[in-house]
């Protein structure tokens, strides 16, 4: 029996007529279960290349079906993570606002999306699952626990809930209590970080900034914004009031503008905010642990990604065992929806302990990898490694930074050794080096260590944990190890560790073991394989593109070592330009004093969270007139651009657009 779980918005990747508000519908995903066993799961962003994609997960659904060798009609039940009445109300509002010509229910809208892509669809197969129930199911069903306290905490689901408590027992979930907006801890956190020049999806950055600050400076002000209640719950000041206090009345000073430097003032705000959140959560968990009598915890929702608090909760020893959903963010709702669909058909949950999260695309066999790399032969050289782990470890020990792609991709927000950028964890300067080469992110943010599971307790204080395979806990590095792990130890000595076992990821375990044999250090620096403009790479082509548009030293795909051609400039003229389905060209006019008008050109995304990317008139014309059989060089000839300097300038612009992932560039004949 096949069942499908889905989450996301209600638009295909090229549209935005039914776009949800920026805080909802994001991190779209699809998951397929077969008789309760997970067959495939992938986030939509990995396929449509829109970070935090809020599109309906058509491409993710297609991937899951292809992986199972199934058709849409083979799936017995589908579930999506929103109450049907809430979805209907959203569509009604869009109809009233003029975005829709005809009124339909959310069931009909989802059914039409599926039918347009995959053919006939029976609307009776579709069920709707409350957002927070989907979060709770994703944690409980995949924990392996028979009895557990189940908790979800986030900004808010479409139904208005922001914190829920459940009792998991014997494969059934019983709701205990829920909190609704405005008393949202996620919104509280998100609103205050606007003072730091941050917004939604930047929350994790503030966790990294907090250890640089002193919470005492703003403790009283933050404390005035929340109240702990005797029943284990909390109240927070309404969003608008927080915004008024912090941004307009100046209680926290002048807000930082994005791009401005961070001062001690900003660091102190971050520290006070993190302390406030930890205080609220510890109060909440202490009460509910005692009141429920449950020794085990299942935890999901966006706030469950606060790894700093997670590490402290583990250190408190409140729970005998803890399972934090690896995809605690909204993509995990697809997991929960799939389990709800299974429960609806079989009248029971399929309780399956999570062993790995490598559920996405496979890089393929050696022959398939060679085929994917071959169109890029003018840009890279490829050599098969006789001993991939040992030879890659030697390069890392020499100081090289390497893109590493193996097997199936990870489900969730973390790169866990199959789509990773790896480096030597010892030199502290590697943090700045990787930022300059690839990430271009804030210098204060730490990189994570991957450590052999059997060596983890020698280097890190695990606080009662046996393992941490999903980077969900920030834990202290032992004093004796900190100096030797300068690139992965944060300013407070903490590290967001990933323990790697031989059973869960043999190629990655072999690589770290080989590095240990060479250096005596069973640790590698691990960060996600992507630049600052894209989601984590998924396909071999994604990996090659990221490699060519960054300063990474090497790329390893399966057993193949990929190097950039070093003889002369790269032949950019041989590439073909295209736009992704989610991108479109726009042309606007603006008034320029004293009376003229200026035409401006840009590339726009179907996702409103993305900024427009400006481009020249020449680049605009070239994209408008592009042909799938015409390279950039041929298109420049077509436009009559023969001057060498001008051609070089246009080519440089297209490389910049490629680096920003505003355009696609591929060798002629590549698919």
SULNOR-V253981 format. One record per residue. N is the residue number from 0. RES is the residue in one small letter. OMEGA is omega in radians with two decimals (NA if undefined). D_FIRST is the distance of its C-alpha to the first C-alpha in Angstrom with 1 decimal. Layout:
[[N	RES	OMEGA	D_FIRST] [N	RES	OMEGA	D_FIRST]]
//
This chain:
[[0	x	3.12	0.0] [1	x	3.01	3.8] [2	x	-3.07	6.7] [3	x	3.00	10.3] [4	x	-3.07	13.4] [5	x	2.95	16.8] [6	x	-3.14	20.5] [7	x	-3.13	23.7] [8	x	-3.05	26.2] [9	x	3.10	26.2] [10	x	2.90	28.1] [11	x	-2.99	27.3] [12	x	-3.12	29.0] [13	x	-3.03	32.2] [14	x	3.03	32.7] [15	x	3.11	33.8] [16	x	-3.07	34.5] [17	x	-3.07	32.1] [18	x	3.07	32.6] [19	x	2.97	32.1] [20	x	-2.96	35.0] [21	x	-3.10	35.3] [22	x	-3.09	33.9] [23	x	3.11	30.6] [24	x	-3.09	27.6] [25	x	3.12	28.5] [26	x	3.14	26.4] [27	x	-3.09	23.5] [28	x	3.01	20.3] [29	x	-3.12	16.6] [30	x	3.13	13.8] [31	x	3.05	10.3] [32	x	3.02	8.0] [33	x	-3.08	5.4] [34	x	3.09	5.1] [35	x	3.14	8.1] [36	x	-3.12	9.9] [37	x	-3.13	11.6] [38	x	-3.09	11.6] [39	x	3.07	14.1] [40	x	-3.11	16.4] [41	x	3.05	19.7] [42	x	-3.10	22.4] [43	x	-3.09	23.6] [44	x	-3.14	27.2] [45	x	-3.07	26.5] [46	x	3.11	25.9] [47	x	3.06	28.3] [48	x	3.03	30.8] [49	x	-3.12	31.7] [50	x	-3.12	32.2] [51	x	-3.04	30.2] [52	x	3.09	28.8] [53	x	3.13	28.4] [54	x	2.99	26.8] [55	x	-2.90	23.6] [56	x	-3.10	21.2] [57	x	-3.13	20.8] [58	x	3.10	21.7] [59	x	3.09	19.3] [60	x	3.13	16.4] [61	x	3.11	17.6] [62	x	-3.11	17.8] [63	x	3.14	14.3] [64	x	-3.14	13.1] [65	x	3.13	15.8] [66	x	-3.13	15.1] [67	x	-3.06	11.6] [68	x	-3.04	13.3] [69	x	3.00	11.2] [70	x	3.11	12.8] [71	x	-3.09	12.6] [72	x	3.11	11.8] [73	x	-3.08	8.5] [74	x	-3.04	7.4] [75	x	-3.10	6.6] [76	x	3.09	9.0] [77	x	3.10	11.8] [78	x	3.12	14.3] [79	x	-2.88	17.8] [80	x	3.01	20.5] [81	x	3.01	23.2] [82	x	-3.06	24.2] [83	x	-3.12	24.2] [84	x	3.11	27.9] [85	x	3.08	28.9] [86	x	3.11	27.3] [87	x	-3.14	29.1] [88	x	3.11	32.3] [89	x	-3.13	32.1] [90	x	3.07	31.8] [91	x	3.13	34.6] [92	x	3.10	36.8] [93	x	3.12	36.1] [94	x	3.13	37.0] [95	x	-3.13	40.2] [96	x	3.06	41.0] [97	x	-3.14	40.9] [98	x	-3.13	37.9] [99	x	3.12	36.1] [100	x	3.13	37.8] [101	x	-3.10	35.5] [102	x	3.09	33.9] [103	x	3.08	30.1] [104	x	-3.12	27.7] [105	x	3.10	25.3] [106	x	-3.14	22.3] [107	x	3.14	24.2] [108	x	3.11	25.1] [109	x	3.13	21.6] [110	x	-3.14	20.4] [111	x	3.08	23.4] [112	x	-3.14	22.9] [113	x	-3.11	19.4] [114	x	3.13	20.8] [115	x	-3.08	23.9] [116	x	-2.94	22.1] [117	x	-3.10	19.1] [118	x	-3.01	20.0] [119	x	3.13	19.0] [120	x	3.14	17.0] [121	x	-3.10	16.4] [122	x	-3.14	17.9] [123	x	3.14	16.3] [124	x	-3.01	13.0] [125	x	3.03	15.1] [126	x	-3.09	16.1] [127	x	-3.04	18.9] [128	x	3.06	19.4] [129	x	-3.07	22.9] [130	x	-3.09	23.9] [131	x	3.02	25.2] [132	x	3.08	22.3] [133	x	3.05	20.0] [134	x	-3.08	22.6] [135	x	3.12	22.7] [136	x	-3.13	19.0] [137	x	-3.13	19.0] [138	x	-3.06	21.9] [139	x	-3.05	21.1] [140	x	-3.06	17.4] [141	x	-3.12	18.4] [142	x	-3.01	21.8] [143	x	3.14	21.1] [144	x	3.03	23.6] [145	x	3.11	23.4] [146	x	-3.14	26.3] [147	x	2.88	27.4] [148	x	-3.09	29.3] [149	x	-3.04	27.1] [150	x	3.00	29.1] [151	x	3.12	28.6] [152	x	3.06	31.6] [153	x	3.06	32.0] [154	x	3.01	34.2] [155	x	2.98	32.4] [156	x	3.14	29.2] [157	x	-3.12	29.5] [158	x	3.09	29.9] [159	x	3.09	32.9] [160	x	-3.14	31.8] [161	x	3.08	32.9] [162	x	3.12	32.6] [163	x	3.09	30.4] [164	x	-3.10	30.4] [165	x	2.97	27.7] [166	x	3.06	27.5] [167	x	-3.12	24.4] [168	x	3.06	24.4] [169	x	3.13	22.1] [170	x	3.12	18.9] [171	x	3.09	20.4] [172	x	3.10	22.3] [173	x	3.13	25.6] [174	x	3.12	27.7] [175	x	-3.12	31.2] [176	x	3.05	33.0] [177	x	3.10	32.8] [178	x	3.13	35.4] [179	x	3.04	35.8] [180	x	0.29	37.8] [181	x	-3.03	40.7] [182	x	-3.07	40.4] [183	x	3.11	38.0] [184	x	3.10	38.6] [185	x	3.12	36.8] [186	x	3.08	39.1] [187	x	-3.13	42.1] [188	x	-3.06	41.5] [189	x	-3.12	40.8] [190	x	-3.13	43.9] [191	x	-3.09	46.3] [192	x	2.99	45.2] [193	x	3.10	46.5] [194	x	-3.12	49.9] [195	x	-3.13	49.1] [196	x	-3.11	48.2] [197	x	3.13	44.5] [198	x	-3.12	41.7] [199	x	-3.09	37.9] [200	x	3.08	36.1] [201	x	-3.01	39.4] [202	x	-3.08	39.0] [203	x	3.11	38.4] [204	x	-3.11	41.7] [205	x	3.04	43.6] [206	x	3.13	42.3] [207	x	-3.14	43.9] [208	x	-2.99	47.1] [209	x	-3.10	47.5] [210	x	3.10	48.9] [211	x	-3.02	51.9] [212	x	3.08	53.0] [213	x	-3.09	54.8] [214	x	-3.05	52.9] [215	x	-3.04	56.2] [216	x	-3.09	57.6] [217	x	-3.10	55.1] [218	x	-3.08	53.9] [219	x	-3.14	55.8] [220	x	3.11	54.7] [221	x	3.14	51.0] [222	x	3.13	51.5] [223	x	-3.07	52.9] [224	x	3.10	49.7] [225	x	3.13	47.5] [226	x	3.06	47.9] [227	x	-3.09	46.3] [228	x	-3.06	46.0] [229	x	-3.11	46.5] [230	x	3.07	43.0] [231	x	-3.12	41.4] [232	x	-3.03	40.7] [233	x	2.99	42.7] [234	x	3.05	44.0] [235	x	3.14	44.7] [236	x	-3.10	47.1] [237	x	-3.08	45.6] [238	x	-3.06	44.8] [239	x	3.11	47.7] [240	x	3.09	50.1] [241	x	-3.14	49.0] [242	x	3.14	49.4] [243	x	-3.11	52.8] [244	x	-3.01	54.0] [245	x	-3.00	52.9] [246	x	-3.06	53.5] [247	x	3.13	56.3] [248	x	3.04	58.3] [249	x	-3.14	58.2] [250	x	3.09	57.2] [251	x	3.10	55.6] [252	x	-3.11	58.0] [253	x	3.12	57.5] [254	x	3.08	53.9] [255	x	3.03	53.2] [256	x	3.12	52.5] [257	x	-3.12	49.7] [258	x	3.08	51.4] [259	x	3.12	54.3] [260	x	3.05	54.9] [261	x	3.10	53.8] [262	x	3.08	56.6] [263	x	3.08	56.9] [264	x	3.14	56.6] [265	x	3.12	53.1] [266	x	3.14	52.2] [267	x	3.06	53.5] [268	x	-3.14	51.4] [269	x	-3.13	48.3] [270	x	-3.13	49.3] [271	x	3.12	50.1] [272	x	3.14	46.8] [273	x	3.11	44.7] [274	x	3.14	46.8] [275	x	3.13	46.3] [276	x	3.12	42.5] [277	x	3.12	42.6] [278	x	3.14	44.9] [279	x	-3.08	42.7] [280	x	-3.14	39.5] [281	x	3.05	41.3] [282	x	-3.12	42.7] [283	x	-3.06	39.3] [284	x	3.11	37.6] [285	x	3.14	40.6] [286	x	-3.02	40.6] [287	x	3.01	36.9] [288	x	-3.12	36.8] [289	x	-3.06	39.8] [290	x	-3.09	38.8] [291	x	-3.04	35.2] [292	x	-3.11	36.2] [293	x	-3.12	32.9] [294	x	-3.09	33.5] [295	x	-3.08	30.4] [296	x	2.92	29.6] [297	x	-2.93	26.6] [298	x	3.12	27.9] [299	x	-3.05	26.6] [300	x	-3.06	28.1] [301	x	-3.12	30.6] [302	x	3.10	33.4] [303	x	3.05	31.5] [304	x	3.06	32.4] [305	x	-2.99	36.0] [306	x	3.12	36.3] [307	x	3.08	39.9] [308	x	-3.13	39.2] [309	x	3.11	36.2] [310	x	3.13	38.6] [311	x	3.09	41.1] [312	x	3.09	38.6] [313	x	-3.13	37.6] [314	x	3.12	41.3] [315	x	-3.14	42.0] [316	x	-3.14	40.0] [317	x	-3.05	38.8] [318	x	3.10	35.4] [319	x	3.08	34.7] [320	x	3.11	31.6] [321	x	2.97	30.3] [322	x	3.03	27.0] [323	x	-3.10	27.5] [324	x	3.14	24.4] [325	x	3.04	25.2] [326	x	-3.07	24.1] [327	x	3.14	26.0] [328	x	-2.97	27.0] [329	x	3.08	25.2] [330	x	3.12	22.7] [331	x	3.10	21.2] [332	x	3.06	20.3] [333	x	3.04	17.4] [334	x	-3.14	16.0] [335	x	3.12	16.8] [336	x	3.10	15.4] [337	x	3.12	11.9] [338	x	3.06	12.3] [339	x	3.11	13.7] [340	x	3.10	10.7] [341	x	-3.14	8.5] [342	x	-3.12	11.7] [343	x	-3.12	12.1] [344	x	-3.03	9.1] [345	x	3.12	9.6] [346	x	3.10	13.3] [347	x	3.07	13.6] [348	x	3.01	13.6] [349	x	-3.10	12.2] [350	x	-3.09	15.7] [351	x	3.10	16.0] [352	x	3.14	19.5] [353	x	3.09	20.0] [354	x	3.05	21.6] [355	x	3.05	22.0] [356	x	3.12	21.3] [357	x	-2.99	21.6] [358	x	-3.02	18.5] [359	x	-3.07	20.4] [360	x	3.07	22.1] [361	x	3.11	23.6] [362	x	3.01	27.3] [363	x	3.11	26.6] [364	x	3.10	28.7] [365	x	3.14	32.4] [366	x	3.13	32.9] [367	x	3.10	30.6] [368	x	3.12	32.5] [369	x	3.13	35.8] [370	x	3.14	34.8] [371	x	-3.11	33.9] [372	x	-2.97	37.2] [373	x	3.13	39.5] [374	x	-3.09	40.1] [375	x	-3.01	41.6] [376	x	3.07	44.2] [377	x	-3.08	47.1] [378	x	-3.09	46.1] [379	x	2.96	44.8] [380	x	-3.05	45.4] [381	x	3.11	42.6] [382	x	3.11	43.2] [383	x	-3.11	40.8] [384	x	3.08	41.4] [385	x	-3.12	42.0] [386	x	-3.00	41.2] [387	x	-3.09	39.2] [388	x	-3.08	39.1] [389	x	-3.08	42.9] [390	x	3.07	44.1] [391	x	3.10	42.2] [392	x	3.11	43.4] [393	x	3.11	46.9] [394	x	3.11	46.7] [395	x	-3.14	45.4] [396	x	3.09	48.3] [397	x	3.09	50.7] [398	x	3.14	49.7] [399	x	3.07	47.4] [400	x	-2.91	44.4] [401	x	2.93	41.3] [402	x	-2.98	38.1] [403	x	-3.13	35.4] [404	x	-3.13	32.1] [405	x	2.93	29.7] [406	x	-3.12	26.1] [407	x	-3.10	23.3] [408	x	-3.12	24.5] [409	x	2.98	24.2] [410	x	3.14	22.2] [411	x	-2.98	24.8] [412	x	-3.04	28.6] [413	x	2.93	29.9] [414	x	-3.00	30.6] [415	x	3.02	29.9] [416	x	3.06	31.4] [417	x	3.04	29.3] [418	x	-2.96	30.9] [419	x	2.85	34.1] [420	x	-3.01	37.9] [421	x	3.11	39.6] [422	x	3.06	43.3] [423	x	-3.09	45.7] [424	x	-2.99	45.5] [425	x	-3.08	49.1] [426	x	3.13	51.3] [427	x	-3.10	51.3] [428	x	3.11	52.2] [429	x	3.07	48.8] [430	x	3.14	47.5] [431	x	-3.13	50.0] [432	x	-3.11	49.5] [433	x	3.08	45.8] [434	x	-3.13	46.4] [435	x	-3.07	49.0] [436	x	-2.92	47.0] [437	x	-2.81	43.6] [438	x	-3.13	42.7] [439	x	-3.10	45.8] [440	x	-3.10	44.9] [441	x	-3.04	47.1] [442	x	-3.06	49.1] [443	x	-2.99	48.5] [444	x	-3.07	44.7] [445	x	2.96	43.7] [446	x	-3.02	41.5] [447	x	3.02	39.1] [448	x	2.90	39.5] [449	x	-3.04	36.9] [450	x	3.04	38.1] [451	x	-3.07	37.2] [452	x	-3.09	35.5] [453	x	3.14	38.1] [454	x	-2.97	41.0] [455	x	-3.06	39.8] [456	x	3.10	41.8] [457	x	-3.01	45.0] [458	x	-3.09	44.9] [459	x	3.07	43.2] [460	x	-2.98	43.5] [461	x	3.03	40.0] [462	x	3.13	40.9] [463	x	3.09	38.9] [464	x	3.04	35.8] [465	x	-3.10	34.7] [466	x	3.08	33.1] [467	x	-2.98	32.4] [468	x	-2.98	29.8] [469	x	3.12	29.0] [470	x	-3.08	32.6] [471	x	-3.11	32.2] [472	x	2.96	35.6] [473	x	-3.00	39.1] [474	x	-3.13	41.1] [475	x	2.95	44.8] [476	x	3.14	45.9] [477	x	-3.08	48.3] [478	x	-3.09	51.9] [479	x	-3.07	52.6] [480	x	-2.98	49.8] [481	x	-3.08	50.3] [482	x	-3.11	53.2] [483	x	3.14	51.3] [484	x	-3.02	48.2] [485	x	-3.08	49.9] [486	x	-3.08	47.3] [487	x	3.06	44.5] [488	x	-3.12	46.5] [489	x	-3.06	46.9] [490	x	3.11	50.2] [491	x	3.13	49.6] [492	x	-3.12	48.4] [493	x	3.09	44.7] [494	x	3.09	41.8] [495	x	-2.88	38.2] [496	x	2.93	37.0] [497	x	3.02	34.0] [498	x	-3.06	33.9] [499	x	3.12	32.5] [500	x	3.13	31.4] [501	x	-3.10	31.5] [502	x	-3.02	27.9] [503	x	-3.09	26.4] [504	x	-3.05	28.3] [505	x	-3.14	30.5] [506	x	-3.12	32.2] [507	x	3.09	33.2] [508	x	3.11	34.3] [509	x	-3.13	36.4] [510	x	3.14	38.0] [511	x	3.10	39.0] [512	x	3.11	40.3] [513	x	3.08	42.3] [514	x	3.08	43.8] [515	x	3.12	44.7] [516	x	-3.11	46.4] [517	x	-2.95	48.5] [518	x	-3.03	49.3] [519	x	-3.08	48.7] [520	x	-3.10	46.2] [521	x	-3.01	42.5] [522	x	2.95	41.6] [523	x	2.95	40.8] [524	x	-3.09	41.0] [525	x	3.01	37.6] [526	x	-3.03	37.1] [527	x	-3.11	34.5] [528	x	3.08	35.0] [529	x	2.97	36.1] [530	x	-3.01	39.3] [531	x	-3.07	40.2] [532	x	-2.99	39.0] [533	x	2.96	35.4] [534	x	3.07	32.1] [535	x	-3.12	31.3] [536	x	-3.13	31.3] [537	x	-3.06	28.0] [538	x	3.05	28.9] [539	x	3.11	31.8] [540	x	3.09	33.7] [541	x	-3.13	33.4] [542	x	3.12	34.8] [543	x	-3.14	37.7] [544	x	3.12	38.5] [545	x	3.11	38.7] [546	x	-3.08	40.8] [547	x	-3.08	43.2] [548	x	3.02	43.7] [549	x	-3.13	44.4] [550	x	3.05	46.8] [551	x	-3.08	44.3] [552	x	-3.10	46.1] [553	x	3.03	43.4] [554	x	3.05	39.8] [555	x	3.11	37.7] [556	x	-3.03	34.5] [557	x	3.12	33.0] [558	x	-3.02	36.1] [559	x	3.05	38.1] [560	x	-3.10	41.0] [561	x	3.11	41.7] [562	x	3.09	45.2] [563	x	3.04	46.9] [564	x	-3.03	49.6] [565	x	-3.09	52.9] [566	x	3.07	55.4] [567	x	3.14	56.4] [568	x	3.13	54.4] [569	x	-3.03	50.9] [570	x	-3.08	50.8] [571	x	-3.10	49.2] [572	x	-3.09	50.6] [573	x	-3.12	48.2] [574	x	3.11	45.1] [575	x	-3.11	43.6] [576	x	3.06	43.0] [577	x	3.06	40.1] [578	x	3.01	38.6] [579	x	3.14	35.0] [580	x	-3.10	33.2] [581	x	-3.10	33.8] [582	x	3.05	37.5] [583	x	3.09	40.4] [584	x	3.04	44.1] [585	x	3.12	46.4] [586	x	-3.11	50.2] [587	x	3.06	52.2] [588	x	3.08	55.9] [589	x	3.14	57.7] [590	x	3.11	61.3] [591	x	3.14	63.5] [592	x	0.17	67.0] [593	x	3.13	69.7] [594	x	-3.11	68.2] [595	x	3.08	65.9] [596	x	-3.12	62.2] [597	x	3.08	59.9] [598	x	3.13	56.8] [599	x	-3.08	53.9] [600	x	-3.11	50.8] [601	x	2.99	47.5] [602	x	-3.06	43.8] [603	x	3.11	41.6] [604	x	3.04	37.9] [605	x	3.08	35.6] [606	x	-3.02	34.9] [607	x	3.11	37.9] [608	x	-3.14	37.8] [609	x	3.08	39.2] [610	x	3.01	42.9] [611	x	3.12	44.4] [612	x	-3.11	45.7] [613	x	3.08	49.2] [614	x	-3.09	50.3] [615	x	3.10	53.5] [616	x	-3.13	54.4] [617	x	3.12	54.4] [618	x	3.10	50.8] [619	x	-3.13	49.8] [620	x	-3.12	51.4] [621	x	-3.14	49.9] [622	x	3.12	46.3] [623	x	-3.03	47.1] [624	x	-3.07	48.4] [625	x	3.07	45.9] [626	x	-3.11	44.6] [627	x	3.14	41.7] [628	x	-3.09	44.3] [629	x	3.09	47.0] [630	x	3.08	47.4] [631	x	3.12	49.1] [632	x	3.11	52.3] [633	x	3.14	52.2] [634	x	3.07	51.5] [635	x	3.06	54.5] [636	x	-3.13	56.6] [637	x	-3.13	55.3] [638	x	3.10	56.4] [639	x	-3.14	59.8] [640	x	-3.07	59.4] [641	x	-3.14	61.5] [642	x	-3.06	63.2] [643	x	-3.12	61.8] [644	x	3.14	62.0] [645	x	3.10	60.2] [646	x	3.14	57.5] [647	x	3.14	57.0] [648	x	3.13	56.8] [649	x	3.12	54.1] [650	x	3.11	52.1] [651	x	3.10	52.4] [652	x	3.14	51.1] [653	x	3.06	48.0] [654	x	3.08	47.4] [655	x	3.11	47.7] [656	x	3.10	45.2] [657	x	3.11	42.8] [658	x	3.11	43.3] [659	x	-3.12	42.4] [660	x	3.08	39.3] [661	x	3.09	40.9] [662	x	3.00	40.8] [663	x	3.00	39.0] [664	x	-3.12	41.2] [665	x	3.00	40.0] [666	x	3.11	41.9] [667	x	3.14	42.5] [668	x	3.11	39.7] [669	x	3.13	37.1] [670	x	NA	33.7]]
//
